[in-house]
Amino acid sequence: MLIIFLLSPISSSLLKFYEGTKRLYSSNENLIVINNNGLWFMENTNYGFNIIRADTISDNNFSKLKNVIIYNLDQDFNF
């Protein structure tokens, strides 16, 4: 349990560093990742970020996503 309390702030700080560095060198503001956990899509908005997660893609052109969850974060990565 102690490990969770120690790693959570560290991982949050690393995420902030990564996002800041990515913004400096990337012309694309969106990030898409497909892995065993599903589809993850991040987009910048005027007020922060949206992280969209879907378990599966049921169509090859990404028109149908299943079990979609949308996380809204502010500029400081708070929900």
N, CA, C and O atoms as a GROMACS GRO file, in nm:
protein
  316
    1MET      N    1   0.082  -0.118   0.000
    1MET     CA    2   0.000   0.000   0.000
    1MET      C    3   0.087   0.125   0.000
    1MET      O    4   0.054   0.224  -0.065
    2LEU      N    5   0.197   0.121   0.072
    2LEU     CA    6   0.287   0.235   0.078
    2LEU      C    7   0.347   0.265  -0.059
    2LEU      O    8   0.371   0.381  -0.092
    3ILE      N    9   0.370   0.162  -0.136
    3ILE     CA   10   0.427   0.180  -0.269
    3ILE      C   11   0.332   0.262  -0.356
    3ILE      O   12   0.377   0.346  -0.434
    4ILE      N   13   0.202   0.237  -0.345
    4ILE     CA   14   0.104   0.312  -0.424
    4ILE      C   15   0.110   0.460  -0.389
    4ILE      O   16   0.107   0.545  -0.478
    5PHE      N   17   0.119   0.491  -0.260
    5PHE     CA   18   0.124   0.631  -0.218
    5PHE      C   19   0.252   0.699  -0.263
    5PHE      O   20   0.254   0.820  -0.285
    6LEU      N   21   0.359   0.624  -0.276
    6LEU     CA   22   0.485   0.682  -0.322
    6LEU      C   23   0.490   0.697  -0.473
    6LEU      O   24   0.542   0.797  -0.524
    7LEU      N   25   0.437   0.600  -0.546
    7LEU     CA   26   0.446   0.603  -0.691
    7LEU      C   27   0.345   0.695  -0.756
    7LEU      O   28   0.371   0.748  -0.864
    8SER      N   29   0.231   0.717  -0.694
    8SER     CA   30   0.128   0.801  -0.754
    8SER      C   31   0.176   0.944  -0.780
    8SER      O   32   0.160   0.992  -0.892
    9PRO      N   33   0.233   1.013  -0.682
    9PRO     CA   34   0.283   1.149  -0.711
    9PRO      C   35   0.399   1.150  -0.810
    9PRO      O   36   0.411   1.243  -0.890
   10ILE      N   37   0.482   1.049  -0.806
   10ILE     CA   38   0.595   1.041  -0.898
   10ILE      C   39   0.544   1.023  -1.041
   10ILE      O   40   0.592   1.090  -1.133
   11SER      N   41   0.449   0.932  -1.060
   11SER     CA   42   0.397   0.909  -1.195
   11SER      C   43   0.322   1.032  -1.246
   11SER      O   44   0.327   1.062  -1.365
   12SER      N   45   0.253   1.102  -1.158
   12SER     CA   46   0.184   1.225  -1.198
   12SER      C   47   0.283   1.331  -1.244
   12SER      O   48   0.260   1.397  -1.345
   13SER      N   49   0.391   1.347  -1.172
   13SER     CA   50   0.494   1.444  -1.210
   13SER      C   51   0.560   1.406  -1.342
   13SER      O   52   0.588   1.493  -1.425
   14LEU      N   53   0.585   1.278  -1.361
   14LEU     CA   54   0.644   1.233  -1.487
   14LEU      C   55   0.550   1.255  -1.604
   14LEU      O   56   0.594   1.290  -1.713
   15LEU      N   57   0.420   1.236  -1.582
   15LEU     CA   58   0.322   1.260  -1.687
   15LEU      C   59   0.320   1.408  -1.726
   15LEU      O   60   0.316   1.441  -1.845
   16LYS      N   61   0.323   1.497  -1.628
   16LYS     CA   62   0.328   1.641  -1.657
   16LYS      C   63   0.453   1.676  -1.737
   16LYS      O   64   0.447   1.753  -1.833
   17PHE      N   65   0.566   1.620  -1.697
   17PHE     CA   66   0.692   1.644  -1.769
   17PHE      C   67   0.684   1.593  -1.912
   17PHE      O   68   0.725   1.662  -2.005
   18TYR      N   69   0.630   1.472  -1.930
   18TYR     CA   70   0.617   1.413  -2.062
   18TYR      C   71   0.528   1.499  -2.152
   18TYR      O   72   0.564   1.527  -2.266
   19GLU      N   73   0.413   1.540  -2.100
   19GLU     CA   74   0.320   1.619  -2.181
   19GLU      C   75   0.382   1.754  -2.219
   19GLU      O   76   0.365   1.799  -2.332
   20GLY      N   77   0.451   1.817  -2.126
   20GLY     CA   78   0.517   1.943  -2.158
   20GLY      C   79   0.624   1.927  -2.264
   20GLY      O   80   0.634   2.009  -2.356
   21THR      N   81   0.704   1.823  -2.252
   21THR     CA   82   0.809   1.796  -2.351
   21THR      C   83   0.749   1.761  -2.486
   21THR      O   84   0.800   1.805  -2.589
   22LYS      N   85   0.644   1.682  -2.487
   22LYS     CA   86   0.578   1.644  -2.611
   22LYS      C   87   0.524   1.767  -2.683
   22LYS      O   88   0.536   1.778  -2.805
   23ARG      N   89   0.464   1.859  -2.608
   23ARG     CA   90   0.410   1.980  -2.669
   23ARG      C   91   0.519   2.065  -2.733
   23ARG      O   92   0.494   2.132  -2.834
   24LEU      N   93   0.638   2.064  -2.677
   24LEU     CA   94   0.748   2.143  -2.733
   24LEU      C   95   0.793   2.091  -2.869
   24LEU      O   96   0.829   2.170  -2.957
   25TYR      N   97   0.792   1.960  -2.886
   25TYR     CA   98   0.851   1.900  -3.006
   25TYR      C   99   0.751   1.842  -3.104
   25TYR      O  100   0.790   1.800  -3.213
   26SER      N  101   0.625   1.840  -3.070
   26SER     CA  102   0.525   1.778  -3.157
   26SER      C  103   0.433   1.884  -3.215
   26SER      O  104   0.388   1.975  -3.144
   27SER      N  105   0.405   1.873  -3.344
   27SER     CA  106   0.310   1.965  -3.406
   27SER      C  107   0.167   1.915  -3.392
   27SER      O  108   0.073   1.992  -3.412
   28ASN      N  109   0.150   1.788  -3.359
   28ASN     CA  110   0.018   1.729  -3.343
   28ASN      C  111  -0.021   1.732  -3.197
   28ASN      O  112   0.054   1.685  -3.111
   29GLU      N  113  -0.139   1.786  -3.167
   29GLU     CA  114  -0.184   1.797  -3.029
   29GLU      C  115  -0.257   1.672  -2.981
   29GLU      O  116  -0.289   1.661  -2.862
   30ASN      N  117  -0.284   1.578  -3.069
   30ASN     CA  118  -0.357   1.457  -3.032
   30ASN      C  119  -0.262   1.339  -3.022
   30ASN      O  120  -0.160   1.333  -3.090
   31LEU      N  121  -0.297   1.246  -2.936
   31LEU     CA  122  -0.216   1.128  -2.916
   31LEU      C  123  -0.309   1.007  -2.917
   31LEU      O  124  -0.407   1.004  -2.843
   32ILE      N  125  -0.278   0.909  -3.000
   32ILE     CA  126  -0.359   0.787  -3.008
   32ILE      C  127  -0.269   0.668  -2.980
   32ILE      O  128  -0.160   0.655  -3.036
   33VAL      N  129  -0.316   0.580  -2.890
   33VAL     CA  130  -0.243   0.458  -2.857
   33VAL      C  131  -0.340   0.342  -2.862
   33VAL      O  132  -0.450   0.349  -2.808
   34ILE      N  133  -0.300   0.235  -2.929
   34ILE     CA  134  -0.378   0.112  -2.930
   34ILE      C  135  -0.290   0.003  -2.871
   34ILE      O  136  -0.181  -0.024  -2.920
   35ASN      N  137  -0.340  -0.060  -2.763
   35ASN     CA  138  -0.264  -0.168  -2.698
   35ASN      C  139  -0.362  -0.271  -2.644
   35ASN      O  140  -0.480  -0.269  -2.679
   36ASN      N  141  -0.314  -0.362  -2.560
   36ASN     CA  142  -0.400  -0.467  -2.505
   36ASN      C  143  -0.512  -0.412  -2.418
   36ASN      O  144  -0.612  -0.480  -2.397
   37ASN      N  145  -0.496  -0.290  -2.367
   37ASN     CA  146  -0.598  -0.229  -2.282
   37ASN      C  147  -0.704  -0.155  -2.363
   37ASN      O  148  -0.798  -0.101  -2.305
   38GLY      N  149  -0.691  -0.152  -2.494
   38GLY     CA  150  -0.789  -0.085  -2.578
   38GLY      C  151  -0.731   0.034  -2.652
   38GLY      O  152  -0.609   0.046  -2.668
   39LEU      N  153  -0.819   0.121  -2.695
   39LEU     CA  154  -0.782   0.243  -2.767
   39LEU      C  155  -0.781   0.359  -2.669
   39LEU      O  156  -0.876   0.378  -2.593
   40TRP      N  157  -0.674   0.435  -2.670
   40TRP     CA  158  -0.661   0.555  -2.586
   40TRP      C  159  -0.637   0.673  -2.679
   40TRP      O  160  -0.548   0.668  -2.764
   41PHE      N  161  -0.715   0.778  -2.662
   41PHE     CA  162  -0.703   0.896  -2.746
   41PHE      C  163  -0.702   1.018  -2.655
   41PHE      O  164  -0.790   1.034  -2.571
   42MET      N  165  -0.604   1.106  -2.672
   42MET     CA  166  -0.597   1.227  -2.592
   42MET      C  167  -0.605   1.348  -2.683
   42MET      O  168  -0.538   1.353  -2.786
   43GLU      N  169  -0.687   1.445  -2.644
   43GLU     CA  170  -0.697   1.568  -2.721
   43GLU      C  171  -0.689   1.688  -2.628
   43GLU      O  172  -0.739   1.684  -2.516
   44ASN      N  173  -0.626   1.793  -2.676
   44ASN     CA  174  -0.621   1.917  -2.601
   44ASN      C  175  -0.748   1.996  -2.627
   44ASN      O  176  -0.801   1.996  -2.738
   45THR      N  177  -0.798   2.061  -2.524
   45THR     CA  178  -0.913   2.149  -2.536
   45THR      C  179  -0.875   2.286  -2.480
   45THR      O  180  -0.763   2.304  -2.431
   46ASN      N  181  -0.966   2.381  -2.488
   46ASN     CA  182  -0.938   2.515  -2.436
   46ASN      C  183  -0.922   2.516  -2.285
   46ASN      O  184  -0.854   2.603  -2.230
   47TYR      N  185  -0.984   2.422  -2.216
   47TYR     CA  186  -0.984   2.420  -2.070
   47TYR      C  187  -0.895   2.311  -2.012
   47TYR      O  188  -0.878   2.306  -1.890
   48GLY      N  189  -0.838   2.225  -2.094
   48GLY     CA  190  -0.754   2.117  -2.043
   48GLY      C  191  -0.739   2.006  -2.145
   48GLY      O  192  -0.698   2.030  -2.259
   49PHE      N  193  -0.771   1.885  -2.104
   49PHE     CA  194  -0.751   1.767  -2.188
   49PHE      C  195  -0.870   1.673  -2.175
   49PHE      O  196  -0.936   1.668  -2.071
   50ASN      N  197  -0.897   1.599  -2.280
   50ASN     CA  198  -0.990   1.487  -2.277
   50ASN      C  199  -0.911   1.361  -2.307
   50ASN      O  200  -0.834   1.357  -2.404
   51ILE      N  201  -0.929   1.260  -2.225
   51ILE     CA  202  -0.871   1.129  -2.253
   51ILE      C  203  -0.989   1.036  -2.277
   51ILE      O  204  -1.074   1.018  -2.190
   52ILE      N  205  -0.992   0.976  -2.394
   52ILE     CA  206  -1.101   0.889  -2.434
   52ILE      C  207  -1.046   0.748  -2.444
   52ILE      O  208  -0.944   0.724  -2.509
   53ARG      N  209  -1.115   0.655  -2.379
   53ARG     CA  210  -1.072   0.516  -2.378
   53ARG      C  211  -1.187   0.428  -2.425
   53ARG      O  212  -1.301   0.447  -2.384
   54ALA      N  213  -1.157   0.332  -2.511
   54ALA     CA  214  -1.256   0.236  -2.557
   54ALA      C  215  -1.196   0.096  -2.547
   54ALA      O  216  -1.079   0.075  -2.580
   55ASP      N  217  -1.277   0.001  -2.500
   55ASP     CA  218  -1.228  -0.137  -2.486
   55ASP      C  219  -1.198  -0.201  -2.621
   55ASP      O  220  -1.094  -0.262  -2.640
   56THR      N  221  -1.292  -0.186  -2.715
   56THR     CA  222  -1.275  -0.251  -2.845
   56THR      C  223  -1.322  -0.159  -2.957
   56THR      O  224  -1.400  -0.066  -2.936
   57ILE      N  225  -1.272  -0.188  -3.075
   57ILE     CA  226  -1.314  -0.120  -3.197
   57ILE      C  227  -1.386  -0.225  -3.281
   57ILE      O  228  -1.327  -0.327  -3.316
   58SER      N  229  -1.512  -0.201  -3.312
   58SER     CA  230  -1.588  -0.304  -3.383
   58SER      C  231  -1.597  -0.280  -3.533
   58SER      O  232  -1.661  -0.357  -3.604
   59ASP      N  233  -1.535  -0.175  -3.582
   59ASP     CA  234  -1.535  -0.147  -3.725
   59ASP      C  235  -1.395  -0.098  -3.764
   59ASP      O  236  -1.330  -0.029  -3.686
   60ASN      N  237  -1.350  -0.134  -3.882
   60ASN     CA  238  -1.214  -0.100  -3.923
   60ASN      C  239  -1.190   0.049  -3.939
   60ASN      O  240  -1.075   0.093  -3.931
   61ASN      N  241  -1.294   0.127  -3.960
   61ASN     CA  242  -1.274   0.271  -3.978
   61ASN      C  243  -1.300   0.350  -3.848
   61ASN      O  244  -1.324   0.470  -3.853
   62PHE      N  245  -1.297   0.282  -3.734
   62PHE     CA  246  -1.310   0.344  -3.602
   62PHE      C  247  -1.446   0.411  -3.581
   62PHE      O  248  -1.458   0.499  -3.496
   63SER      N  249  -1.547   0.371  -3.656
   63SER     CA  250  -1.678   0.436  -3.641
   63SER      C  251  -1.759   0.379  -3.526
   63SER      O  252  -1.856   0.442  -3.482
   64LYS      N  253  -1.723   0.261  -3.475
   64LYS     CA  254  -1.797   0.201  -3.364
   64LYS      C  255  -1.700   0.158  -3.254
   64LYS      O  256  -1.619   0.067  -3.272
   65LEU      N  257  -1.710   0.226  -3.141
   65LEU     CA  258  -1.628   0.194  -3.026
   65LEU      C  259  -1.717   0.136  -2.917
   65LEU      O  260  -1.832   0.178  -2.904
   66LYS      N  261  -1.666   0.041  -2.840
   66LYS     CA  262  -1.744  -0.021  -2.733
   66LYS      C  263  -1.684   0.011  -2.598
   66LYS      O  264  -1.562   0.020  -2.583
   67ASN      N  265  -1.771   0.028  -2.498
   67ASN     CA  266  -1.732   0.058  -2.360
   67ASN      C  267  -1.641   0.181  -2.353
   67ASN      O  268  -1.527   0.173  -2.308
   68VAL      N  269  -1.693   0.293  -2.398
   68VAL     CA  270  -1.618   0.418  -2.404
   68VAL      C  271  -1.624   0.490  -2.270
   68VAL      O  272  -1.731   0.500  -2.209
   69ILE      N  273  -1.509   0.539  -2.224
   69ILE     CA  274  -1.499   0.621  -2.104
   69ILE      C  275  -1.426   0.749  -2.143
   69ILE      O  276  -1.324   0.744  -2.211
   70ILE      N  277  -1.480   0.865  -2.100
   70ILE     CA  278  -1.417   0.994  -2.129
   70ILE      C  279  -1.375   1.057  -1.998
   70ILE      O  280  -1.457   1.077  -1.908
   71TYR      N  281  -1.247   1.089  -1.988
   71TYR     CA  282  -1.192   1.157  -1.870
   71TYR      C  283  -1.166   1.302  -1.909
   71TYR      O  284  -1.101   1.329  -2.010
   72ASN      N  285  -1.216   1.396  -1.828
   72ASN     CA  286  -1.191   1.539  -1.850
   72ASN      C  287  -1.091   1.586  -1.746
   72ASN      O  288  -1.114   1.570  -1.626
   73LEU      N  289  -0.982   1.645  -1.791
   73LEU     CA  290  -0.879   1.695  -1.701
   73LEU      C  291  -0.855   1.843  -1.728
   73LEU      O  292  -0.868   1.889  -1.842
   74ASP      N  293  -0.821   1.918  -1.623
   74ASP     CA  294  -0.787   2.058  -1.642
   74ASP      C  295  -0.640   2.071  -1.680
   74ASP      O  296  -0.572   1.970  -1.701
   75GLN      N  297  -0.590   2.194  -1.690
   75GLN     CA  298  -0.451   2.217  -1.731
   75GLN      C  299  -0.349   2.156  -1.636
   75GLN      O  300  -0.236   2.128  -1.676
   76ASP      N  301  -0.390   2.134  -1.510
   76ASP     CA  302  -0.300   2.074  -1.410
   76ASP      C  303  -0.323   1.925  -1.394
   76ASP      O  304  -0.275   1.864  -1.298
   77PHE      N  305  -0.395   1.864  -1.489
   77PHE     CA  306  -0.425   1.720  -1.491
   77PHE      C  307  -0.511   1.677  -1.373
   77PHE      O  308  -0.498   1.564  -1.326
   78ASN      N  309  -0.598   1.764  -1.324
   78ASN     CA  310  -0.695   1.728  -1.220
   78ASN      C  311  -0.827   1.694  -1.287
   78ASN      O  312  -0.866   1.757  -1.385
   79PHE      N  313  -0.896   1.593  -1.233
   79PHE     CA  314  -1.027   1.553  -1.287
   79PHE      C  315  -1.130   1.658  -1.257
   79PHE      O  316  -1.247   1.642  -1.294
   0.00000   0.00000   0.00000
